[in-house]
Amino acid sequence: MRFNLLMLPFIAYFASFATYAEEAMTACLDEFPPYQILGTPPKGEHVAALHQLADETNMSLRFVTEPNFSHCMKRLEQGSADVIAGILDREERRHFLHLLPMRTDTAYIFATRSDAPPIESYADLKNRLIGVSEGVHYFKQFDEDDSLTKIQLNDVHLAYKLLLARRVDVVISSMETLSTIFTSDPQLKNEITAQPYVHELDRIIYFGLSKYSPHADKIQQLRERVEKAFKTGRFEQVIQQFAAEHPQYYQFKSVSGDTY
């Protein structure tokens, strides 16, 4: 009996450690290539970052899927999912999400085909068809400028496909998005040019952790680990690695000029 009593603290310690180690984080995904590609298992840039997040926080990772982004946000608001990847800081989201840094967007760039006239100032955007992503807010001057000719597209990767197909003249995107595209297919550096005019951002892209998640009571501990990984570029590294290993999700040359 004396031996069993002495062992009780050690048994309790290892039991609590096992419970912590078995914690799972549930991420919500919708179909959004190449960031989120549903399947068994799911893949994508955000999925790679979520796996790294799970590693950094010593949790296992599970997924739930929804038909669109707004349904995922509703899950987080209700607490039926723990985390989402790749979101911007919006005031209305702070009511139900803890924002944890994933990667940085340094600037909006204006990309053209390599044979296009230069864009050296904002004024050079006039009289060009600019591909923009539906529902994305860029910067105030650009968003509110009705004198520019803009066409809304499903996502930035479709915009780049149409750029190469000569269906749009300019694509606005983050420099990081274009860098990932070049990682997937270095030959595209000969066909796509980031023009001299840029709009500086220095903006952070976040993970959103639901304030109704059972993990939210450990937010300070989680934030310390995630911020350390962010500062050392570990999330960006796995995103770039995904792009390098899965060029099939960045096949821009497959779009012909008469499709859209």
Residue frames as qw, qx, qy, qz and C-alpha x, y, z in Angstrom:
[[0.000, 0.885, 0.465, 0.000, 0.00, 0.00, 0.00],
 [0.327, -0.761, 0.108, 0.550, 2.89, 2.38, 0.85],
 [0.394, -0.096, 0.602, 0.688, 4.37, 1.81, -2.63],
 [0.182, 0.620, 0.674, 0.359, 1.04, 2.56, -4.33],
 [0.147, -0.921, -0.281, 0.227, 0.60, 5.80, -2.37],
 [0.382, -0.575, 0.313, 0.653, 4.10, 6.94, -3.32],
 [0.349, 0.117, 0.692, 0.622, 3.36, 6.28, -6.96],
 [0.198, 0.761, 0.607, -0.119, 0.13, 8.29, -7.06],
 [0.015, 0.829, -0.064, -0.555, 1.75, 11.71, -7.78],
 [0.174, -0.350, 0.709, 0.587, 3.73, 10.22, -10.68],
 [0.251, 0.398, 0.862, 0.190, 0.66, 8.49, -12.09],
 [0.140, 0.846, 0.405, -0.317, -1.30, 11.76, -11.90],
 [0.089, -0.691, 0.336, 0.634, 1.52, 13.65, -13.60],
 [0.167, -0.126, 0.822, 0.530, 1.77, 11.24, -16.52],
 [0.221, 0.581, 0.783, -0.005, -2.02, 11.05, -16.85],
 [0.113, 0.865, 0.176, -0.456, -2.25, 14.85, -17.11],
 [0.120, -0.527, 0.568, 0.621, 0.59, 14.89, -19.67],
 [0.240, 0.172, 0.894, 0.337, -1.18, 12.24, -21.76],
 [0.206, 0.754, 0.586, -0.213, -4.40, 14.23, -21.65],
 [0.037, 0.807, -0.138, -0.573, -2.58, 17.35, -22.87],
 [0.183, -0.334, 0.749, 0.542, -0.77, 15.43, -25.60],
 [0.244, 0.352, 0.882, 0.196, -4.05, 14.01, -26.89],
 [0.216, 0.675, 0.282, -0.647, -5.69, 17.41, -27.34],
 [0.451, 0.353, 0.632, 0.522, -6.98, 18.01, -30.84],
 [0.088, 0.478, 0.000, -0.874, -7.48, 21.22, -32.74],
 [0.481, 0.525, 0.695, 0.096, -10.37, 21.32, -35.24],
 [0.071, -0.351, 0.283, 0.890, -9.80, 23.52, -38.28],
 [0.559, 0.615, 0.475, -0.289, -12.55, 24.57, -40.68],
 [0.241, -0.233, 0.607, 0.721, -11.88, 24.45, -44.43],
 [0.649, 0.613, 0.299, -0.337, -13.76, 25.33, -47.58],
 [0.762, 0.285, 0.377, 0.443, -12.63, 24.70, -51.16],
 [0.076, 0.981, -0.060, -0.165, -10.22, 27.51, -52.07],
 [0.865, 0.075, 0.166, 0.468, -7.28, 26.29, -54.21],
 [0.718, 0.206, -0.628, 0.217, -4.35, 26.48, -53.84],
 [0.193, -0.511, 0.503, -0.670, -4.84, 27.57, -50.24],
 [0.541, -0.067, 0.712, -0.443, -7.35, 24.87, -49.30],
 [0.514, 0.204, -0.675, -0.489, -8.00, 21.82, -51.46],
 [0.739, -0.214, 0.405, -0.494, -10.58, 19.47, -49.98],
 [0.739, 0.270, -0.602, -0.136, -9.88, 15.76, -50.10],
 [0.862, -0.479, 0.135, -0.091, -8.62, 12.87, -47.99],
 [0.303, -0.619, -0.393, 0.608, -6.41, 14.28, -46.68],
 [0.240, 0.955, 0.175, -0.016, -6.93, 17.96, -47.50],
 [0.672, 0.007, 0.105, 0.733, -3.98, 19.91, -48.94],
 [0.177, 0.883, 0.226, 0.371, -3.00, 23.49, -49.61],
 [0.304, 0.499, -0.329, 0.742, -0.96, 26.43, -48.38],
 [0.466, -0.539, 0.216, -0.668, -3.26, 27.07, -45.43],
 [0.957, -0.212, -0.147, -0.130, -3.44, 23.36, -44.63],
 [0.728, 0.254, -0.372, 0.517, 0.37, 23.21, -44.50],
 [0.001, 0.511, -0.329, 0.794, 0.37, 26.20, -42.15],
 [0.738, -0.433, 0.032, -0.516, -2.30, 24.57, -39.96],
 [0.940, -0.048, -0.295, 0.164, -0.23, 21.40, -39.65],
 [0.462, 0.351, -0.386, 0.718, 2.71, 23.55, -38.56],
 [0.374, -0.532, 0.163, -0.742, 0.43, 25.33, -36.06],
 [0.911, -0.314, -0.137, -0.228, -0.57, 21.95, -34.60],
 [0.809, 0.133, -0.352, 0.451, 3.09, 20.96, -34.32],
 [0.174, 0.482, -0.308, 0.802, 4.01, 24.23, -32.61],
 [0.501, -0.426, 0.217, -0.721, 1.21, 23.83, -30.05],
 [0.033, -0.182, 0.964, -0.190, 1.63, 20.07, -29.49],
 [0.639, 0.238, 0.434, -0.590, -1.85, 19.20, -30.69],
 [0.379, 0.189, 0.832, 0.357, -3.28, 16.81, -33.22],
 [0.230, 0.281, -0.180, -0.914, -5.22, 18.32, -36.12],
 [0.346, 0.424, 0.837, -0.001, -8.71, 17.50, -37.33],
 [0.058, 0.043, -0.351, -0.934, -10.73, 19.10, -40.11],
 [0.370, 0.578, 0.671, -0.280, -14.36, 19.97, -40.70],
 [0.211, 0.090, 0.518, 0.824, -15.49, 21.28, -44.08],
 [0.269, 0.655, 0.449, -0.545, -18.06, 23.82, -45.16],
 [0.587, 0.607, 0.458, 0.279, -19.27, 25.02, -48.59],
 [0.313, 0.770, 0.025, 0.556, -17.84, 28.53, -48.15],
 [0.344, 0.261, -0.447, 0.783, -15.85, 30.90, -45.95],
 [0.384, -0.416, 0.110, -0.817, -18.87, 32.47, -44.23],
 [0.879, -0.288, -0.294, -0.242, -20.05, 29.05, -43.03],
 [0.713, 0.056, -0.472, 0.516, -16.62, 28.42, -41.51],
 [0.052, 0.351, -0.299, 0.886, -16.75, 31.78, -39.75],
 [0.665, -0.409, -0.112, -0.615, -20.15, 30.87, -38.35],
 [0.877, -0.155, -0.436, 0.128, -18.70, 27.66, -36.92],
 [0.473, 0.164, -0.418, 0.758, -15.95, 29.65, -35.19],
 [0.263, -0.402, 0.093, -0.872, -18.51, 32.11, -33.86],
 [0.819, -0.334, -0.162, -0.438, -20.49, 29.21, -32.41],
 [0.378, -0.596, 0.684, -0.185, -17.45, 27.30, -31.15],
 [0.943, 0.113, 0.279, -0.140, -18.04, 24.17, -33.26],
 [0.804, 0.403, -0.112, 0.424, -14.59, 24.64, -34.84],
 [0.612, -0.609, -0.086, 0.497, -11.43, 25.89, -33.18],
 [0.297, -0.575, 0.314, 0.694, -9.36, 27.57, -35.86],
 [0.656, 0.707, 0.255, 0.069, -9.20, 28.95, -39.38],
 [0.585, -0.294, 0.271, 0.705, -6.17, 30.04, -41.41],
 [0.350, 0.212, 0.461, 0.788, -5.43, 32.96, -43.72],
 [0.047, -0.847, -0.519, -0.101, -7.66, 35.78, -42.46],
 [0.238, 0.485, -0.092, 0.837, -7.24, 39.52, -42.11],
 [0.165, -0.297, -0.595, 0.729, -7.78, 41.61, -39.00],
 [0.208, -0.503, -0.428, -0.721, -11.33, 42.97, -39.06],
 [0.228, -0.292, 0.449, -0.813, -12.96, 44.71, -36.10],
 [0.792, -0.133, -0.046, -0.594, -16.08, 42.53, -36.29],
 [0.826, 0.121, -0.549, 0.042, -13.96, 39.36, -36.09],
 [0.201, 0.373, -0.644, 0.637, -12.27, 40.38, -32.85],
 [0.622, -0.324, 0.196, -0.685, -15.53, 39.78, -31.00],
 [0.951, -0.113, 0.153, -0.242, -15.22, 36.03, -31.41],
 [0.890, 0.315, -0.164, 0.288, -11.63, 35.34, -32.58],
 [0.500, -0.723, 0.297, 0.374, -8.18, 35.51, -31.09],
 [0.651, 0.743, -0.155, 0.004, -5.84, 36.52, -33.93],
 [0.728, -0.469, 0.394, 0.309, -2.51, 34.69, -34.10],
 [0.242, 0.767, -0.389, -0.450, 0.12, 35.71, -36.71],
 [0.914, 0.185, 0.354, 0.072, 0.72, 33.35, -39.65],
 [0.633, 0.140, 0.297, 0.701, 2.68, 35.34, -42.25],
 [0.046, -0.656, -0.063, 0.751, 3.29, 38.86, -43.51],
 [0.525, 0.679, 0.402, 0.319, 2.11, 40.56, -46.68],
 [0.458, -0.352, 0.010, 0.817, 4.69, 43.25, -47.40],
 [0.131, 0.405, -0.183, -0.886, 3.14, 45.08, -50.36],
 [0.691, 0.551, 0.434, -0.177, 0.52, 45.02, -53.09],
 [0.250, -0.340, 0.581, 0.696, 2.24, 44.68, -56.44],
 [0.650, 0.585, 0.093, -0.477, 0.87, 45.17, -59.94],
 [0.521, -0.201, 0.754, 0.347, 1.92, 42.29, -62.18],
 [0.608, 0.620, -0.103, -0.485, 1.83, 42.31, -65.96],
 [0.926, 0.271, 0.143, 0.222, 3.11, 40.18, -68.79],
 [0.618, -0.405, 0.187, 0.648, 6.79, 40.79, -69.37],
 [0.369, 0.273, 0.448, 0.768, 6.16, 42.58, -72.69],
 [0.076, -0.861, -0.500, -0.063, 3.76, 45.16, -71.19],
 [0.175, 0.716, -0.119, 0.665, 4.50, 48.89, -70.84],
 [0.371, 0.001, -0.664, 0.650, 5.86, 49.79, -67.39],
 [0.403, -0.794, -0.376, -0.255, 3.73, 50.87, -64.44],
 [0.483, 0.202, -0.381, 0.762, 5.84, 53.42, -62.60],
 [0.147, -0.044, 0.372, -0.916, 3.08, 55.33, -60.81],
 [0.353, 0.377, 0.746, -0.421, -0.57, 54.99, -59.84],
 [0.427, 0.605, -0.047, -0.670, -1.52, 57.03, -62.92],
 [0.189, 0.374, -0.806, -0.417, -0.11, 54.30, -65.16],
 [0.280, 0.182, 0.922, -0.195, -2.98, 52.02, -64.13],
 [0.477, 0.529, 0.151, -0.685, -5.37, 54.02, -66.30],
 [0.664, 0.504, -0.305, -0.460, -6.73, 52.40, -69.45],
 [0.265, 0.287, -0.920, -0.005, -5.69, 48.88, -68.42],
 [0.801, -0.300, -0.315, -0.412, -7.97, 45.99, -67.52],
 [0.037, -0.480, 0.737, -0.475, -7.08, 45.05, -63.94],
 [0.690, -0.218, -0.675, -0.145, -7.94, 41.64, -62.48],
 [0.248, -0.437, 0.524, -0.687, -9.10, 41.89, -58.86],
 [0.239, -0.124, -0.955, 0.122, -10.27, 39.17, -56.47],
 [0.425, -0.562, -0.447, -0.551, -13.96, 39.23, -55.59],
 [0.662, -0.686, -0.294, -0.074, -14.67, 40.49, -52.08],
 [0.704, -0.163, -0.174, 0.669, -11.10, 41.63, -51.40],
 [0.064, -0.995, -0.068, 0.044, -10.44, 45.12, -50.03],
 [0.738, 0.313, -0.097, 0.589, -7.09, 46.44, -51.30],
 [0.312, -0.283, -0.267, 0.867, -6.44, 50.06, -50.36],
 [0.194, 0.684, 0.473, -0.521, -8.85, 52.98, -50.22],
 [0.158, 0.595, -0.313, -0.723, -7.64, 54.95, -53.24],
 [0.080, 0.145, -0.884, -0.438, -7.72, 51.85, -55.46],
 [0.095, 0.370, 0.912, -0.150, -11.00, 50.43, -54.14],
 [0.175, 0.728, 0.444, -0.493, -12.90, 53.71, -54.56],
 [0.013, -0.482, 0.418, 0.770, -11.41, 54.73, -57.91],
 [0.671, 0.483, 0.516, -0.224, -14.19, 54.34, -60.49],
 [0.384, 0.796, -0.304, -0.356, -11.95, 55.69, -63.25],
 [0.128, -0.421, 0.885, 0.154, -9.96, 52.41, -63.26],
 [0.782, 0.132, -0.379, -0.478, -11.19, 49.46, -65.33],
 [0.233, -0.334, 0.864, -0.296, -11.44, 46.48, -62.98],
 [0.745, -0.039, -0.506, -0.434, -12.90, 43.01, -63.42],
 [0.574, -0.436, 0.558, -0.411, -13.80, 40.89, -60.40],
 [0.644, 0.246, -0.711, -0.141, -12.62, 37.28, -60.51],
 [0.849, -0.405, -0.315, -0.127, -13.08, 34.33, -58.18],
 [0.727, -0.605, 0.107, 0.306, -9.52, 34.45, -56.87],
 [0.042, -0.851, 0.387, 0.354, -6.05, 35.80, -57.58],
 [0.469, -0.224, 0.788, 0.331, -4.81, 32.59, -59.21],
 [0.511, 0.618, 0.588, 0.109, -7.54, 32.79, -61.84],
 [0.130, 0.961, -0.025, -0.242, -6.47, 36.40, -62.40],
 [0.266, -0.622, 0.630, 0.381, -2.91, 35.28, -63.11],
 [0.549, 0.198, 0.776, 0.240, -4.16, 32.61, -65.52],
 [0.391, 0.826, 0.407, 0.011, -6.11, 35.24, -67.43],
 [0.101, -0.876, 0.292, 0.369, -3.10, 37.53, -67.42],
 [0.369, -0.325, 0.767, 0.412, -1.04, 34.90, -69.25],
 [0.427, 0.452, 0.761, 0.188, -3.99, 34.26, -71.56],
 [0.135, 0.059, 0.230, 0.962, -4.03, 38.01, -72.41],
 [0.213, -0.649, -0.673, -0.285, -7.56, 38.41, -71.08],
 [0.320, -0.927, -0.150, 0.127, -6.51, 40.97, -68.45],
 [0.459, 0.756, -0.229, 0.407, -3.64, 43.46, -68.54],
 [0.037, 0.525, -0.581, 0.621, -2.74, 43.75, -64.86],
 [0.709, -0.424, -0.563, -0.021, -3.17, 41.69, -61.70],
 [0.195, -0.686, 0.391, -0.581, -3.04, 43.18, -58.22],
 [0.886, -0.275, -0.372, 0.023, -1.79, 40.79, -55.53],
 [0.539, -0.791, 0.276, 0.085, 0.58, 40.58, -52.60],
 [0.266, 0.704, -0.655, -0.064, 4.27, 40.12, -53.35],
 [0.416, -0.289, 0.837, -0.205, 4.14, 36.93, -51.27],
 [0.794, 0.359, 0.403, -0.281, 1.47, 35.43, -53.56],
 [0.618, 0.729, -0.272, -0.115, 3.60, 36.09, -56.64],
 [0.051, -0.624, 0.773, -0.104, 6.67, 34.66, -54.89],
 [0.647, -0.043, 0.723, -0.240, 4.76, 31.45, -54.17],
 [0.775, 0.578, 0.131, -0.219, 3.71, 31.25, -57.84],
 [0.381, 0.761, -0.526, -0.013, 7.33, 31.63, -58.94],
 [0.370, -0.421, 0.807, -0.184, 8.33, 28.90, -56.46],
 [0.781, 0.213, 0.537, -0.238, 5.83, 26.52, -58.08],
 [0.748, 0.506, 0.323, 0.283, 7.08, 27.30, -61.60],
 [0.399, -0.581, 0.153, 0.693, 10.34, 29.31, -61.90],
 [0.370, 0.228, 0.581, 0.688, 9.85, 29.62, -65.68],
 [0.017, 0.848, 0.520, 0.103, 6.98, 32.03, -65.04],
 [0.348, -0.694, 0.009, 0.630, 9.57, 34.65, -64.05],
 [0.291, -0.068, 0.543, 0.785, 10.17, 35.02, -67.79],
 [0.018, -0.497, -0.707, -0.504, 6.49, 35.70, -68.47],
 [0.334, -0.848, -0.401, -0.094, 5.25, 37.72, -65.48],
 [0.401, 0.308, -0.252, 0.825, 6.80, 40.96, -64.22],
 [0.323, -0.743, -0.469, 0.352, 6.17, 42.77, -60.95],
 [0.305, 0.773, 0.153, 0.534, 6.04, 46.41, -61.99],
 [0.361, 0.236, -0.389, 0.814, 8.01, 49.18, -60.21],
 [0.373, -0.420, 0.086, -0.823, 4.90, 50.79, -58.69],
 [0.447, -0.232, -0.845, 0.180, 3.89, 49.10, -55.41],
 [0.442, -0.668, -0.029, -0.598, 1.58, 49.94, -52.54],
 [0.207, 0.300, -0.801, 0.475, 3.31, 49.22, -49.23],
 [0.697, -0.428, -0.435, -0.376, 1.36, 47.04, -46.81],
 [0.136, 0.308, -0.771, 0.541, 3.37, 45.47, -44.00],
 [0.712, -0.218, 0.014, -0.667, 0.16, 43.57, -43.18],
 [0.187, -0.239, 0.933, -0.195, -0.15, 40.38, -41.15],
 [0.694, -0.070, -0.524, -0.489, -2.23, 37.38, -42.24],
 [0.372, -0.385, 0.637, -0.554, -3.61, 35.52, -39.24],
 [0.313, -0.230, -0.921, -0.011, -4.91, 32.28, -37.84],
 [0.449, -0.416, 0.048, -0.790, -8.22, 32.87, -36.10],
 [0.265, -0.078, -0.915, 0.293, -8.77, 30.90, -32.87],
 [0.418, -0.603, -0.477, -0.484, -12.36, 30.85, -31.68],
 [0.147, -0.431, 0.494, -0.741, -12.88, 32.48, -28.29],
 [0.816, -0.190, 0.159, -0.523, -15.39, 29.69, -27.67],
 [0.752, 0.288, -0.590, 0.055, -12.82, 26.95, -28.31],
 [0.831, -0.539, -0.112, 0.071, -11.77, 24.84, -25.31],
 [0.743, 0.077, -0.068, 0.662, -8.20, 25.91, -26.17],
 [0.084, 0.803, 0.089, 0.584, -9.01, 29.60, -25.70],
 [0.609, -0.791, -0.011, -0.048, -8.30, 29.39, -21.96],
 [0.766, -0.314, 0.223, 0.515, -4.64, 28.78, -22.87],
 [0.487, 0.847, 0.149, 0.154, -4.43, 31.72, -25.26],
 [0.147, -0.921, 0.355, 0.065, -1.35, 33.31, -23.68],
 [0.635, -0.338, 0.661, 0.213, 0.63, 30.08, -23.87],
 [0.688, 0.467, 0.513, 0.214, -0.53, 29.45, -27.45],
 [0.272, 0.962, 0.020, 0.015, 0.20, 33.03, -28.49],
 [0.344, -0.769, 0.500, 0.202, 3.79, 32.81, -27.22],
 [0.656, -0.073, 0.699, 0.277, 4.45, 29.64, -29.24],
 [0.561, 0.673, 0.452, 0.168, 2.76, 30.90, -32.40],
 [0.096, 0.987, -0.106, -0.080, 4.47, 34.29, -32.33],
 [0.465, -0.581, 0.602, 0.289, 7.86, 32.58, -31.94],
 [0.635, 0.210, 0.683, 0.294, 7.15, 30.39, -35.00],
 [0.371, 0.883, 0.284, 0.041, 5.91, 33.42, -36.94],
 [0.119, -0.930, 0.282, 0.201, 9.02, 35.48, -36.16],
 [0.435, -0.428, 0.724, 0.321, 11.30, 32.67, -37.33],
 [0.435, 0.427, -0.449, -0.653, 9.31, 32.21, -40.56],
 [0.266, -0.075, 0.961, -0.014, 8.24, 28.62, -39.97],
 [0.543, 0.532, 0.553, -0.341, 4.71, 29.08, -41.35],
 [0.413, 0.774, -0.244, -0.413, 6.00, 30.86, -44.46],
 [0.077, -0.475, 0.852, 0.205, 8.57, 28.08, -44.93],
 [0.411, 0.161, 0.895, -0.063, 5.97, 25.30, -45.07],
 [0.512, 0.713, 0.261, -0.402, 3.81, 27.38, -47.45],
 [0.270, 0.734, -0.513, -0.354, 6.74, 27.79, -49.84],
 [0.227, -0.257, 0.937, 0.071, 7.54, 24.08, -49.48],
 [0.564, 0.421, 0.662, -0.259, 3.97, 23.15, -50.43],
 [0.481, 0.784, -0.058, -0.388, 4.19, 25.31, -53.56],
 [0.082, 0.625, -0.736, -0.247, 7.52, 23.76, -54.57],
 [0.259, -0.093, 0.961, -0.034, 6.23, 20.21, -54.07],
 [0.394, 0.519, 0.744, -0.149, 2.80, 20.70, -55.70],
 [0.029, -0.274, 0.337, 0.900, 3.27, 22.68, -58.93],
 [0.007, 0.353, 0.850, 0.391, 0.13, 21.03, -60.36],
 [0.087, -0.753, -0.595, 0.266, -2.00, 23.47, -58.32],
 [0.066, -0.753, 0.073, 0.650, -0.38, 26.46, -60.06],
 [0.510, 0.165, 0.675, 0.506, -0.83, 25.48, -63.69],
 [0.191, 0.690, 0.129, -0.686, -1.40, 28.90, -65.22],
 [0.045, 0.368, -0.638, -0.675, -0.29, 27.97, -68.73],
 [0.201, 0.251, 0.942, 0.091, -3.27, 25.64, -69.14],
 [0.275, 0.722, 0.450, -0.447, -5.69, 28.53, -69.77],
 [0.439, 0.281, 0.512, 0.682, -6.04, 29.44, -73.42],
 [0.023, -0.084, 0.019, 0.996, -6.92, 32.89, -74.73],
 [0.418, -0.208, -0.460, -0.755, -10.48, 31.93, -75.70],
 [0.523, -0.404, -0.748, 0.069, -11.59, 30.53, -72.36],
 [0.048, -0.039, -0.475, 0.878, -13.34, 32.46, -69.60]]
